[in-house]
Amino acid sequence: MNNKSIDISGFKQSILALGCSHEGFPLFSLGAIDVPPDVNFDLLNDIIDLYEELGLDFAFPIWNDPNQ
């Protein structure tokens, strides 16, 4: 799916509200999320799941859950 067709403004607001930050590369439909260790991972996963269902693709090259 071409991620350019998905409105990610709500996604950005949601992750910022959790305390994450992001960098975007809209020309290539790419972005990166910085997840601090104190972020609620369950809430973040719920947000990611919702946007995956809408067709947004995620990759987790580095995922270090401090709770595990």
Secondary structure as UniProt FT lines:
FT   HELIX           3..5
FT   HELIX           9..18
FT   STRAND          21..25
FT   HELIX           26..28
FT   STRAND          30..34
FT   TURN            37..38
FT   HELIX           41..53
FT   TURN            54..55
FT   TURN            66..67
//
